[in-house]
Amino acid sequence: MSIDSYGTRSMQNPRHYAISTGRRLLCAVRLRIGFGSATEERCVHRAAIHFSRNKKHETNVSALFKPVQVQANIDDEDVGSELVGKLEKSELLKILNKFAQRREIKALCSENGLDSYLQQQAFGSFRRFCIEAENLPVDVHIIFSDIMQGAGHIDDIFPYFLRHAKTVFPHLDCMDDLKKISDLRQPANWYTNARAITRKIVFHAGPTNSGKTYHAMERYLGAKTGVYCGPLKLLATEVYNKANERGTPCDLVTGEERKFGISENSPANHVACTVEMTSVNTPYEVAVIDEIQQMRDPQRGWAWTRAFLGLIADEVHVCGEAGALELLEKICETTGETVEVRRYDRLTELTVESSALGSLDNVMPGDCIVCFSKHDIYTVSREIEARGKEVAVIYGGLPPGTKLAQAAKFNDPENSCKVMVATDAIGMGLNLSIRRIIFYSLVKPTMNERGEREIDTISVSSALQIAGRAGRYRTQWEHGYVTAFKSEDLQTLQRILNQTPEPLKQAGLHPTADQIELYAYHLPNSTLSNLMDIFVNLCTVDDSLYFMCNIEDFKFLAEMIQHVPLPLRARYVFCCAPINRKMPFVCSMFLKIARQYSRNEPITFDFIKRNCGWPFKLPKTILDLVHLESVFDVMDLYLWLSYRFMDLFPEAANVREAQKELDEIIQQGVFQITRLLKNTEAGQDGEIPNYTMRRVTQIKEPRLPSSSRGRLTERLLAQGLLTPGMLSELRKEWDAQHHSQPQAASSLKDSQEYNTDSDDDDNCSANSKKTRRKRRK
């Protein structure tokens, strides 16, 4: 048979065949040691069957595994050539191509865990390795020589190819271990100390202003030891202050701050903390977990799940919506615990009005207008102040001190400020004396569990939480009212508020540092972002109870500092930092801090001042205010890191003092927010201020059809480029201009300059200018 066929063994040269067979057997013995026993091969085959049954899922995962570059053979002496002669590269390439195309080889690859994607990558790598290497390993050289001489079969290459493939894709040897590490079906078993005791679970279920948290806190304050786990720094600080005022020494623990009820060297028996900082190693008599319905949160839900499963407490009191009960009971079935339910009704009356506000002329003392974008906050507050009424402003990006100052200003009966404009940040964490809640809009940008941005009507839970802030018990406005700004929204709002909160279906989980370290041990060449992706795609979750929280923020930070040399554990901690990735200045400082840390150089207060423009001046425009908010977040980042890397963040005290001063400057800026808006517009010659830009650069600009304005409007609303409030303004313009198509198109183009992102989004002037230049083209 001809040499080109490479398909059968040739007996033309019996002596050469005998010698080469002996060499092959020698190589086979070596390989046998490396590839394992026949029993192991059967295990591999069974794993391959399992692989084929889950082919669709595994195919998606395979693309996540990045091939490892295999170094060429570094032997100076070409032993293979000395034994059997040089190999012709053109003939070698023909053999490799024929080998890669054989159906039997592809079947063997599938049996050993290589799907079509991995086969393609591995074949390409093996081909380059064989063609480009000056000296092939002696056993590989000999097997190719045998095939070229007609004394070997082309399938004999497979063991060597498989060895190479496992070097390129090391997960092939440890897939079972990876799946065991990422088996999250029984998270309750992670917390052995909590499972070792019999805990009493008490669920305080009720709406806002029902007293559910009050009763849980009374039990907490009466216990010998206790921990309060809250969703916000403001709530943890409030509990810390109240406990110490009542004579119960209490410590405060948040990501950025520690305060002591007695002294630093003498920890108090009671702790108030944010839920992420909950200790699952310290025993308590009573633990309180507030806002338990946050277990379903796509980003932070894991922290509530961890606290609920892991707290070592004789009594665990959870407070929240009644919709969480069914899920809590199911989770408790896995821990062998039962749930005692205590239900509460609202203490004050809440009335949904029969008419919408209609106009800002109808705003009354005690009103709070709730918006879901910064642009709406700015627009509404300016229009109200233009009517001669002072306004308090609260949104998520403000420092805690500024929020409290604005709340105090609004709550003070002696203060001239009687109206508030706020985002859904008022839904929890602030005690406000509100007479009426007015929903300026019912659509809100949200992030789903896949990290995708959506614009949708607010949920029943969110609407009830916000509306329930009206009519607080034992305030001047005990009877609360709620309505919509636009008449077309009122019927929808009434329907939403007549429903009960959606039952919770799943609680969030998140990979731990230990799990990711184990992954890194098996996949040492993978990046942290890649390890997280692989973990999430390989993990097994009991989806009747749990879901994997969104990791996009974590991955974003991991990719940002991937080129910075850091130990894996430190890299993981850095990527857990609670920063808003939509704020470019904060992200830039995060990268600078990581670089400084990697050089083992202390991050000093001078470093912060030098990079943040200290000392600060009062803001003159909205852009100035936004920058100061970003600097405040950078200082928060410093303080957060200072509790995790104390040696390289030595000046936390100085940063904290500077942050207090900055908080006061931001407060003064917010007090005169209307003037800042006017200054911003005046400085840009009448253009819509670029502080309102956000994410427009990331969304393809829709074209204006000639006769399909309705469909375009729906697309703009869905993409977040247009809010209902802006749509109403556009309608007025269209009516005033007799529905002139060119003018309407111009108005629509202008409207796209507005920001509709969530209240926590910062504004980036650089992106704004870039977008405007792009549109002019």
C-alpha positions in Angstrom: 0.0 0.0 0.0 1.3 3.5 -0.7 2.8 5.6 2.0 0.2 8.4 1.3 -2.7 6.4 2.6 -1.2 5.9 6.2 -4.2 3.7 6.9 -2.7 0.2 7.1 0.4 -1.4 8.4 3.0 -2.4 5.7 5.0 -5.6 5.8 7.3 -4.6 3.0 10.3 -4.2 5.4 9.8 -6.9 8.1 13.1 -5.9 9.9 12.1 -2.2 10.1 8.6 -3.2 11.2 10.0 -5.4 14.0 12.4 -2.7 15.2 9.7 0.1 15.0 7.2 -2.1 16.7 9.6 -2.6 19.6 10.2 1.1 19.8 6.4 1.6 19.8 5.9 -0.9 22.5 8.6 0.9 24.6 6.8 4.2 24.0 3.5 2.6 24.8 4.8 1.3 28.1 5.9 4.9 29.0 2.6 6.2 27.9 0.7 3.5 29.9 2.3 4.8 33.0 1.2 8.3 32.2 -2.3 7.5 31.0 -3.4 5.1 33.8 -4.9 1.7 34.0 -7.7 0.1 32.0 -10.1 0.7 34.8 -9.3 4.4 34.6 -9.9 4.3 30.9 -13.3 2.8 31.5 -14.0 5.7 34.0 -13.0 8.1 31.3 -15.4 6.4 28.9 -18.2 6.6 31.4 -17.4 10.3 31.9 -17.5 10.7 28.1 -21.0 9.2 28.0 -22.1 11.6 30.7 -20.5 14.4 28.7 -22.4 13.5 25.6 -25.7 13.5 27.4 -25.0 17.1 28.6 -23.4 18.1 25.3 -25.4 21.3 24.9 -24.4 22.6 28.3 -20.8 21.5 28.1 -20.3 23.0 24.6 -21.1 26.4 26.1 -18.7 25.8 28.9 -15.9 24.6 26.7 -15.4 27.9 25.1 -14.5 29.3 28.5 -11.4 27.2 28.8 -8.5 29.1 27.3 -5.8 27.0 25.7 -2.4 26.9 27.4 0.6 27.7 25.2 2.8 24.5 25.0 6.5 25.2 24.8 8.5 23.6 22.0 10.9 20.7 22.9 14.0 22.3 24.4 16.3 19.3 24.0 19.6 20.4 22.2 20.1 16.9 20.8 17.7 15.6 18.2 17.6 12.0 19.4 14.7 11.0 17.2 16.6 12.1 14.0 19.7 10.2 15.1 17.6 7.0 15.6 15.3 7.0 12.5 16.3 10.0 10.4 14.9 13.5 9.7 11.1 13.9 9.2 9.9 15.6 6.0 7.7 18.6 7.2 5.4 18.4 4.2 4.7 14.7 4.8 4.3 15.4 8.5 1.7 18.0 7.7 -0.2 15.6 5.5 -0.3 13.0 8.3 -1.5 15.6 10.8 -4.3 16.8 8.5 -5.5 13.3 7.7 -5.4 12.4 11.4 -7.5 15.4 12.4 -10.1 14.5 9.8 -10.6 10.9 10.7 -14.0 10.1 12.1 -12.6 7.4 14.5 -10.3 10.0 16.0 -13.1 12.5 16.6 -15.1 9.7 18.3 -12.2 8.9 20.5 -11.8 12.6 21.3 -15.5 12.8 22.3 -15.1 9.8 24.6 -12.2 11.6 26.3 -14.0 14.8 27.0 -13.0 16.9 23.9 -16.1 18.3 22.2 -15.9 19.9 18.7 -14.6 23.3 20.1 -11.8 21.7 22.1 -10.9 19.3 19.3 -10.5 22.2 16.9 -8.3 24.1 19.4 -6.3 21.0 20.4 -5.7 19.9 16.8 -4.5 23.3 15.8 -2.1 23.4 18.8 -0.8 19.9 18.1 -0.2 20.7 14.5 1.7 23.9 15.3 3.7 22.1 17.9 4.8 19.3 15.5 5.5 21.5 12.5 7.3 24.4 14.3 9.4 22.4 16.8 13.0 21.9 15.7 13.3 18.7 17.7 10.2 16.7 18.5 10.1 14.5 21.6 11.8 11.2 20.7 8.6 9.1 21.2 6.6 11.4 18.9 9.3 11.5 16.4 9.5 7.7 16.2 5.8 7.2 15.8 5.7 9.7 12.9 8.7 8.0 11.3 6.9 4.6 11.5 3.8 6.0 9.8 5.8 7.6 7.0 7.6 4.2 6.5 4.4 2.4 6.3 5.1 0.5 9.5 2.6 2.3 11.7 -1.1 3.2 11.6 -2.2 6.9 11.7 -4.4 6.2 14.7 -1.3 5.4 16.7 -0.8 9.2 17.0 -3.9 9.5 19.2 -2.2 8.8 22.7 0.4 11.5 21.9 -2.2 13.9 20.7 -4.3 13.3 23.9 -1.3 13.9 26.0 -0.8 17.2 24.2 -4.5 18.1 24.5 -4.4 17.6 28.3 -1.4 19.9 28.5 -3.3 22.5 26.4 -6.5 22.0 28.4 -5.6 20.9 31.9 -9.3 20.8 32.9 -9.6 17.5 31.0 -7.8 15.8 33.8 -9.7 17.4 36.6 -13.2 18.1 35.4 -14.7 15.9 38.0 -12.8 17.8 40.8 -14.0 21.1 39.4 -17.6 19.9 39.4 -17.3 18.7 43.0 -15.8 22.1 44.1 -18.7 23.9 42.4 -21.4 21.6 43.7 -23.6 24.2 45.5 -26.7 22.0 46.0 -26.4 21.9 49.8 -25.1 25.3 51.0 -26.6 24.7 54.4 -23.8 22.2 55.0 -21.1 24.8 54.5 -21.9 26.2 58.0 -21.1 23.3 60.4 -21.2 25.4 63.5 -24.7 26.6 62.8 -25.9 23.1 62.0 -24.4 21.8 65.3 -27.0 23.8 67.3 -30.8 23.9 67.3 -31.8 27.4 66.3 -35.2 29.0 66.8 -36.2 30.8 63.6 -38.8 33.7 64.1 -40.1 35.4 61.0 -41.6 38.9 61.6 -43.8 39.4 58.5 -45.5 42.6 57.6 -45.5 45.7 55.3 -43.7 49.0 55.8 -44.7 50.8 59.0 -46.1 47.7 60.7 -43.7 47.5 63.7 -42.1 44.2 62.7 -38.5 45.4 63.0 -39.3 47.2 66.3 -40.4 43.9 68.0 -37.4 42.0 66.7 -35.1 44.8 68.0 -36.7 44.7 71.4 -35.7 41.1 71.7 -32.2 41.9 70.4 -31.7 44.7 73.0 -32.9 42.5 75.8 -30.5 39.6 75.0 -27.2 39.0 76.6 -25.5 39.0 73.2 -26.8 39.9 69.8 -26.1 40.9 66.2 -28.2 43.1 63.9 -27.6 42.6 60.2 -29.0 45.4 58.0 -29.1 46.2 54.3 -27.5 49.7 54.6 -24.9 51.5 56.6 -27.5 54.0 57.6 -29.7 51.3 59.2 -26.7 49.7 61.0 -25.6 53.1 62.3 -29.1 53.9 63.5 -29.2 50.6 65.5 -25.8 51.3 66.9 -26.8 54.8 68.1 -30.2 53.6 69.6 -28.6 50.7 71.4 -25.9 52.8 73.0 -28.5 55.5 73.9 -30.6 52.9 75.7 -27.6 51.7 77.7 -26.8 48.6 75.7 -23.2 48.9 74.6 -23.1 48.1 70.9 -20.3 48.0 68.3 -20.7 49.1 64.6 -19.2 47.1 61.8 -19.5 48.1 58.2 -17.3 47.6 55.2 -15.7 51.0 55.7 -16.1 51.7 59.4 -15.7 50.3 62.9 -17.1 52.0 66.0 -17.0 50.7 69.6 -19.6 50.9 72.3 -17.0 50.5 75.0 -13.5 50.6 73.6 -11.4 49.1 70.8 -9.8 46.7 73.3 -13.1 45.7 74.8 -15.7 44.5 72.3 -19.3 44.9 73.2 -21.7 42.0 73.4 -24.0 43.5 70.8 -23.0 44.3 67.2 -24.8 46.3 64.4 -23.4 45.5 61.0 -24.2 45.5 57.3 -25.3 42.1 56.2 -22.1 41.5 54.1 -20.0 41.9 57.3 -22.0 39.4 59.3 -19.7 37.0 61.3 -20.7 33.3 60.9 -18.0 32.3 63.4 -19.2 34.2 66.5 -22.0 32.7 68.7 -24.9 35.0 69.8 -28.0 34.7 71.8 -30.1 36.7 69.3 -29.6 37.6 65.7 -31.8 39.9 63.6 -31.7 39.9 59.8 -33.5 42.9 58.4 -35.2 43.0 54.9 -34.9 39.3 54.4 -36.7 39.6 51.0 -33.4 40.9 49.7 -32.3 37.3 49.4 -33.7 37.5 45.9 -31.5 40.5 44.9 -29.4 39.6 41.8 -26.3 41.3 43.1 -26.4 41.1 46.9 -28.8 38.3 47.7 -26.0 35.9 48.6 -25.2 38.0 51.7 -28.7 37.4 53.2 -28.5 33.7 52.3 -25.2 33.4 54.0 -26.4 35.2 57.1 -29.6 33.1 57.4 -27.8 29.8 56.9 -24.6 30.6 58.8 -25.4 32.7 61.9 -24.6 30.8 65.1 -27.5 32.1 67.3 -30.0 30.5 69.6 -32.7 32.7 68.1 -32.6 34.1 64.5 -35.3 36.8 64.0 -35.8 37.7 60.3 -37.9 40.7 59.3 -39.4 41.3 55.9 -42.3 40.8 53.4 -44.7 38.0 53.9 -43.8 36.8 50.4 -40.5 35.4 51.8 -42.2 32.9 54.1 -42.6 30.0 51.7 -38.9 30.1 50.6 -37.7 30.4 54.2 -39.7 27.3 55.2 -38.3 25.3 52.3 -34.7 26.3 53.2 -35.4 25.4 56.8 -36.4 21.9 55.7 -32.8 21.5 54.5 -31.4 22.6 57.9 -33.9 20.6 60.0 -35.4 23.8 61.5 -38.9 25.2 61.7 -40.2 28.8 61.2 -42.3 30.6 63.8 -44.4 33.3 62.0 -45.5 36.5 63.6 -47.6 38.7 61.3 -48.1 42.4 61.6 -50.5 44.8 60.0 -49.8 48.4 59.1 -50.1 50.8 62.0 -51.3 53.8 60.1 -53.8 54.2 57.2 -52.6 54.5 53.6 -54.9 55.8 51.0 -54.4 55.6 47.2 -55.9 58.9 45.8 -58.4 58.8 43.1 -56.7 61.5 41.0 -53.2 62.1 39.8 -51.1 65.1 40.7 -51.2 66.4 37.2 -48.9 69.4 37.7 -46.2 70.5 40.1 -48.4 73.4 40.9 -50.4 71.0 43.0 -47.5 69.9 45.3 -48.3 70.4 49.0 -46.3 70.3 52.2 -45.3 66.8 53.2 -45.1 65.6 49.6 -42.3 63.4 48.3 -42.0 63.0 44.5 -40.2 59.7 43.7 -38.2 59.6 40.5 -36.1 56.8 39.0 -33.4 58.7 37.3 -31.1 61.6 38.2 -32.3 63.6 35.3 -35.9 63.5 36.6 -34.5 64.4 40.1 -32.8 67.5 38.6 -35.8 68.5 36.5 -38.4 68.2 39.1 -36.4 69.8 41.9 -35.7 72.8 39.6 -39.3 73.2 38.5 -40.6 73.1 42.1 -38.0 75.7 43.3 -39.0 77.9 40.3 -42.5 77.9 42.0 -40.9 79.4 45.1 -40.9 76.2 47.2 -37.7 74.8 48.9 -36.8 71.2 48.1 -34.9 68.4 49.9 -33.1 66.0 47.5 -32.1 62.4 48.2 -30.6 59.9 45.7 -28.4 56.9 46.1 -25.1 58.5 45.1 -25.2 61.0 47.9 -23.0 60.4 51.0 -24.8 59.1 54.1 -24.3 62.4 56.0 -25.8 64.4 53.1 -28.8 62.1 53.0 -29.4 62.5 56.8 -29.0 66.3 56.5 -31.6 66.4 53.7 -33.9 64.1 55.7 -33.5 66.3 58.8 -34.2 69.4 56.8 -37.4 67.9 55.4 -38.6 66.4 58.8 -38.1 69.6 60.8 -41.5 71.3 61.2 -39.7 74.6 61.8 -37.8 74.4 58.5 -39.1 76.1 55.4 -38.4 73.0 53.3 -41.7 71.1 53.1 -41.2 69.1 49.8 -38.8 66.2 48.9 -37.7 64.9 45.6 -36.0 61.5 45.9 -35.3 58.2 44.2 -36.2 54.8 45.6 -33.3 55.3 47.9 -35.9 56.4 50.5 -37.4 52.9 50.4 -35.3 51.9 53.4 -32.8 53.3 55.7 -34.2 56.8 56.4 -36.9 57.9 58.9 -39.0 60.4 56.9 -42.2 62.3 57.9 -44.0 62.0 54.5 -47.6 62.9 54.0 -47.9 61.8 50.4 -45.8 59.7 48.0 -46.1 60.8 44.3 -44.7 58.4 41.7 -43.3 60.6 38.9 -42.9 57.5 36.8 -43.6 53.8 37.1 -40.8 52.5 34.9 -37.3 52.0 36.3 -34.0 50.8 34.9 -33.1 47.4 36.6 -30.4 44.8 36.2 -31.5 41.2 35.8 -29.8 38.1 37.1 -27.8 37.8 33.8 -26.4 41.3 34.3 -28.5 42.7 31.5 -30.1 46.2 31.8 -33.8 46.3 31.5 -36.5 49.0 31.6 -39.7 47.8 33.2 -42.6 48.7 35.4 -41.6 48.7 39.1 -42.4 45.5 40.9 -45.2 45.1 43.4 -42.6 44.7 46.2 -40.8 47.9 45.3 -44.0 49.9 44.8 -45.3 48.8 48.2 -42.0 49.5 49.9 -41.9 53.1 48.5 -45.6 53.9 49.0 -45.4 52.6 52.5 -43.1 55.4 53.5 -46.1 57.8 53.6 -47.9 58.1 56.9 -45.2 57.1 59.4 -46.4 56.0 62.9 -46.1 58.7 65.6 -45.3 61.6 63.2 -47.2 64.6 62.1 -48.5 62.7 59.0 -49.9 59.5 60.4 -52.4 59.1 57.6 -50.5 58.5 54.4 -51.5 59.1 50.8 -50.1 57.9 47.5 -50.7 58.9 43.9 -49.1 59.2 40.5 -47.9 62.3 38.7 -49.5 61.4 35.4 -53.1 60.5 35.1 -52.3 57.6 32.7 -50.2 56.0 35.4 -52.7 56.1 38.2 -54.8 53.1 37.2 -51.6 51.0 36.9 -50.4 52.2 40.3 -53.7 51.4 41.9 -53.6 47.9 40.4 -50.0 47.3 41.6 -50.7 48.5 45.2 -53.8 46.3 45.4 -51.6 43.2 45.0 -49.5 41.3 47.5 -45.7 41.1 47.1 -44.5 38.3 44.7 -43.5 35.2 46.6 -39.8 34.7 46.7 -38.7 31.7 44.5 -34.9 31.6 45.1 -32.2 32.9 47.3 -28.8 34.1 46.0 -25.4 32.3 46.2 -21.9 33.5 45.3 -18.5 31.7 44.9 -16.3 31.9 48.0 -12.6 32.8 48.0 -11.8 29.2 49.0 -13.7 27.7 46.1 -12.0 30.0 43.6 -8.6 29.2 45.1 -9.3 25.5 44.6 -10.2 26.3 41.0 -7.0 28.2 40.6 -5.0 25.2 41.9 -6.4 23.0 39.1 -6.3 25.8 36.4 -3.2 27.8 37.3 -3.1 29.5 33.9 -6.6 31.0 34.0 -7.4 34.6 34.9 -9.6 35.3 37.9 -12.4 36.6 35.6 -12.1 33.4 33.6 -12.2 31.2 36.8 -15.4 33.0 37.9 -17.0 32.3 34.5 -16.0 28.7 34.5 -17.3 28.3 38.1 -20.6 29.8 37.4 -21.1 27.7 34.3 -20.0 24.4 35.9 -21.7 24.9 39.3 -24.7 22.8 40.3 -27.4 24.6 42.1 -30.7 23.4 43.5 -32.7 25.8 41.4 -35.8 25.1 43.4 -34.2 27.1 46.2 -31.2 29.0 45.0 -29.7 30.9 42.1 -26.2 32.2 41.3 -25.9 35.9 41.9 -24.7 38.1 39.1 -20.9 38.4 38.9 -20.6 41.0 36.2 -19.3 43.7 38.6 -16.7 41.3 40.0 -15.6 40.3 36.6 -15.3 43.9 35.5 -12.9 44.7 38.3 -11.0 41.4 37.8 -10.4 42.2 34.1 -9.4 45.8 34.9 -6.6 44.7 37.2 -5.7 41.5 35.4 -2.4 42.9 34.3 -1.5 44.0 37.8 0.6 41.4 39.6 -1.3 40.4 42.7 -1.6 37.2 44.8 -4.9 35.4 44.1 -6.4 36.0 47.5 -5.6 39.8 47.4 -6.9 40.0 43.8 -10.2 38.3 44.9 -10.6 40.8 47.8 -9.9 43.8 45.5 -12.6 42.6 43.1 -15.1 42.4 46.0 -14.7 46.1 46.6 -18.2 47.8 46.6 -17.6 50.4 43.9 -19.9 51.5 41.1 -18.3 50.5 37.8 -20.2 53.2 36.0 -18.1 55.9 37.7 -15.0 56.3 35.6 -13.0 58.3 38.1 -13.6 55.7 40.9 -12.5 52.9 38.5 -9.4 54.9 37.6 -8.5 55.3 41.2 -9.2 51.7 41.9 -6.6 50.7 39.3 -4.1 53.2 40.6 -4.5 51.9 44.2 -4.1 48.3 42.9 -0.9 49.1 41.1 0.5 50.9 44.2 -0.5 47.9 46.4 1.2 45.5 43.9 4.5 47.4 44.3 4.1 46.9 48.1 4.1 50.7 48.5 1.8 52.2 51.2 -1.3 54.0 49.9 -1.1 57.2 52.0 -3.4 60.2 52.5 -1.0 62.2 50.4 -1.6 59.7 47.5 -5.3 60.3 47.8 -5.0 64.1 48.0 -2.6 64.2 45.0 -4.9 62.1 42.8 -8.3 63.6 43.9 -7.5 67.3 43.8 -7.5 68.1 47.5 -8.4 70.6 48.9 -11.9 70.8 47.6 -14.0 73.9 46.8 -17.7 74.3 46.8 -19.2 72.9 43.6 -20.3 75.5 41.0 -21.9 73.1 38.6 -23.5 69.7 38.6 -20.3 68.3 37.1 -18.4 69.6 40.1 -20.9 67.9 42.5 -20.8 64.6 40.6 -16.9 64.7 40.8 -17.1 65.3 44.6 -19.5 62.4 45.0 -17.0 60.2 43.1 -14.1 61.4 45.4 -16.3 60.5 48.4 -16.6 56.9 46.9 -12.9 56.7 46.4 -12.4 57.5 50.1 -15.0 54.8 50.9 -12.9 52.4 48.8 -9.8 53.4 50.8 -11.5 52.8 54.1 -12.9 49.5 52.9 -9.5 48.3 51.8 -7.9 49.6 55.0 -9.7 47.0 57.1 -8.5 44.2 54.8 -4.9 45.3 54.2 -4.0 47.4 57.3 -0.3 47.5 56.6 -0.5 49.2 53.2 -3.5 51.5 54.0 -2.1 53.1 57.2 -3.9 56.5 57.2 -7.5 55.5 57.5 -8.1 58.1 60.3 -6.9 61.0 58.1 -9.0 59.8 55.2 -12.1 59.5 57.4 -11.6 63.1 58.7 -11.2 64.4 55.1 -14.3 62.4 54.1 -16.3 64.2 56.8 -15.2 67.6 55.5 -16.1 66.5 51.9 -19.5 65.3 53.1 -20.2 68.8 54.4 -19.1 70.4 51.1 -21.4 68.0 49.2 -24.3 68.9 51.6 -23.9 72.6 50.7 -23.8 71.7 47.0 -27.1 69.7 47.3 -28.7 72.6 49.2 -28.2 74.8 46.2 -28.7 72.2 43.5 -30.9 74.5 41.4 -28.1 77.1 41.2 -25.7 74.3 40.1 -28.1 73.3 37.3 -28.4 76.9 36.1 -24.6 77.3 36.2 -24.1 74.1 34.2 -26.5 75.1 31.5 -25.1 78.7 31.3 -21.5 77.3 30.9 -22.6 75.2 27.9 -24.4 77.9 25.9 -27.8 76.4 26.2 -26.9 72.9 25.4 -28.4 70.1 27.5 -25.9 69.6 30.3 -23.5 66.7 29.7 -23.8 65.5 33.3 -27.0 63.9 32.1 -25.2 61.6 29.8 -24.9 57.9 30.8 -24.5 54.7 28.8 -25.9 56.3 25.6 -22.5 55.6 24.1 -23.1 51.9 24.8 -26.5 51.7 23.0 -26.9 51.8 19.3 -28.7 55.0 18.3 -32.0 54.2 16.8 -33.0 55.7 13.4 -36.2 57.8 13.1 -38.6 56.0 10.7 -40.7 58.2 8.5 -44.1 56.9 9.6 -43.6 54.7 12.7 -43.2 57.0 15.6 -45.1 54.7 18.0 -42.7 51.8 17.5 -39.7 54.0 17.9 -41.0 55.4 21.1 -41.4 51.9 22.4 -37.8 51.1 21.5 -36.5 54.2 23.1 -38.4 53.4 26.3 -37.2 49.8 26.3 -33.6 50.9 25.8 -33.7 53.5 28.5 -33.1 56.5 26.2 -36.5 58.0 26.9 -38.5 58.3 30.1 -42.3 58.7 30.2 -41.7 62.3 31.6 -39.6 63.2 28.6 -42.2 61.5 26.3 -44.9 63.8 27.7 -42.7 66.8 27.0 -42.2 65.6 23.5 -45.9 65.3 22.9 -46.4 68.9 24.0 -43.7 70.0 21.5 -45.2 67.9 18.7 -48.7 69.4 19.4 -47.3 72.9 19.5 -45.4 72.4 16.2 -48.4 70.9 14.4 -46.8 67.5 14.2 -44.0 68.8 12.0 -41.9 65.7 11.2 -38.5 67.4 10.9 -39.0 69.3 14.1 -40.2 66.2 15.9 -37.1 64.3 14.7 -35.0 67.1 16.0 -36.7 67.1 19.4 -36.3 63.3 19.6 -32.6 63.6 18.8 -32.3 66.2 21.6 -34.2 63.9 24.0 -31.7 61.2 23.5 -29.1 63.4 25.3 -30.9 62.8 28.6 -29.9 60.3 31.2 -32.3 57.6 32.2 -30.0 55.4 34.3 -30.6 54.4 37.9 -30.1 56.9 40.7 -26.8 55.5 41.6 -25.3 56.2 38.1 -22.7 58.8 37.8 -22.3 61.0 34.8 -19.2 61.1 32.6 -18.5 64.3 30.7 -15.9 62.7 28.5 -18.5 60.1 27.3 -21.0 62.9 26.7 -18.6 64.9 24.4 -17.7 61.7 22.6 -21.3 60.9 21.9 -22.2 64.4 20.7 -19.2 64.4 18.3 -20.3 61.0 17.0 -23.9 62.3 16.4 -22.7 65.4 14.6 -20.9 63.2 12.2 
